[in-house]
């Protein structure tokens, strides 16, 4: 998933904060970086019942998904 997909799904920082317990600044940082960390994608996939899908992105430098 991309930061823009997350932003589009939640619409507002308030809704993002309320439903994820993450700061709206987190979403802003994801937009600036151009990716959502894979661990956060997995959490968002669960919270949205699969409406947002976790996808490994090569831009992420710190985490490698289990194969």
MODELLER restraints for C-alpha pairs under 7 A, 6 or more apart:
rsr = mdl.restraints
at = mdl.atoms
rsr.add(forms.Gaussian(group=physical.xy_distance, feature=features.Distance(at['CA:1:A'], at['CA:41:A']), mean=6.93, stdev=0.5))
rsr.add(forms.Gaussian(group=physical.xy_distance, feature=features.Distance(at['CA:1:A'], at['CA:52:A']), mean=6.55, stdev=0.5))
rsr.add(forms.Gaussian(group=physical.xy_distance, feature=features.Distance(at['CA:1:A'], at['CA:53:A']), mean=5.82, stdev=0.5))
rsr.add(forms.Gaussian(group=physical.xy_distance, feature=features.Distance(at['CA:1:A'], at['CA:54:A']), mean=5.64, stdev=0.5))
rsr.add(forms.Gaussian(group=physical.xy_distance, feature=features.Distance(at['CA:1:A'], at['CA:55:A']), mean=5.78, stdev=0.5))
rsr.add(forms.Gaussian(group=physical.xy_distance, feature=features.Distance(at['CA:2:A'], at['CA:35:A']), mean=5.76, stdev=0.5))
rsr.add(forms.Gaussian(group=physical.xy_distance, feature=features.Distance(at['CA:2:A'], at['CA:36:A']), mean=6.21, stdev=0.5))
rsr.add(forms.Gaussian(group=physical.xy_distance, feature=features.Distance(at['CA:3:A'], at['CA:27:A']), mean=6.90, stdev=0.5))
rsr.add(forms.Gaussian(group=physical.xy_distance, feature=features.Distance(at['CA:3:A'], at['CA:30:A']), mean=5.72, stdev=0.5))
rsr.add(forms.Gaussian(group=physical.xy_distance, feature=features.Distance(at['CA:3:A'], at['CA:31:A']), mean=5.21, stdev=0.5))
rsr.add(forms.Gaussian(group=physical.xy_distance, feature=features.Distance(at['CA:3:A'], at['CA:34:A']), mean=6.68, stdev=0.5))
rsr.add(forms.Gaussian(group=physical.xy_distance, feature=features.Distance(at['CA:3:A'], at['CA:35:A']), mean=5.86, stdev=0.5))
rsr.add(forms.Gaussian(group=physical.xy_distance, feature=features.Distance(at['CA:3:A'], at['CA:36:A']), mean=5.83, stdev=0.5))
rsr.add(forms.Gaussian(group=physical.xy_distance, feature=features.Distance(at['CA:4:A'], at['CA:31:A']), mean=6.87, stdev=0.5))
rsr.add(forms.Gaussian(group=physical.xy_distance, feature=features.Distance(at['CA:10:A'], at['CA:16:A']), mean=5.42, stdev=0.5))
rsr.add(forms.Gaussian(group=physical.xy_distance, feature=features.Distance(at['CA:13:A'], at['CA:24:A']), mean=4.91, stdev=0.5))
rsr.add(forms.Gaussian(group=physical.xy_distance, feature=features.Distance(at['CA:16:A'], at['CA:24:A']), mean=6.53, stdev=0.5))
rsr.add(forms.Gaussian(group=physical.xy_distance, feature=features.Distance(at['CA:17:A'], at['CA:23:A']), mean=5.53, stdev=0.5))
rsr.add(forms.Gaussian(group=physical.xy_distance, feature=features.Distance(at['CA:17:A'], at['CA:24:A']), mean=5.91, stdev=0.5))
rsr.add(forms.Gaussian(group=physical.xy_distance, feature=features.Distance(at['CA:30:A'], at['CA:36:A']), mean=5.48, stdev=0.5))
rsr.add(forms.Gaussian(group=physical.xy_distance, feature=features.Distance(at['CA:37:A'], at['CA:60:A']), mean=6.52, stdev=0.5))
rsr.add(forms.Gaussian(group=physical.xy_distance, feature=features.Distance(at['CA:38:A'], at['CA:54:A']), mean=6.81, stdev=0.5))
rsr.add(forms.Gaussian(group=physical.xy_distance, feature=features.Distance(at['CA:38:A'], at['CA:56:A']), mean=6.18, stdev=0.5))
rsr.add(forms.Gaussian(group=physical.xy_distance, feature=features.Distance(at['CA:41:A'], at['CA:54:A']), mean=4.86, stdev=0.5))
rsr.add(forms.Gaussian(group=physical.xy_distance, feature=features.Distance(at['CA:42:A'], at['CA:54:A']), mean=5.49, stdev=0.5))
rsr.add(forms.Gaussian(group=physical.xy_distance, feature=features.Distance(at['CA:44:A'], at['CA:52:A']), mean=6.74, stdev=0.5))
rsr.add(forms.Gaussian(group=physical.xy_distance, feature=features.Distance(at['CA:45:A'], at['CA:51:A']), mean=6.71, stdev=0.5))
rsr.add(forms.Gaussian(group=physical.xy_distance, feature=features.Distance(at['CA:45:A'], at['CA:52:A']), mean=5.14, stdev=0.5))
rsr.add(forms.Gaussian(group=physical.xy_distance, feature=features.Distance(at['CA:45:A'], at['CA:53:A']), mean=5.42, stdev=0.5))
rsr.add(forms.Gaussian(group=physical.xy_distance, feature=features.Distance(at['CA:45:A'], at['CA:54:A']), mean=6.07, stdev=0.5))
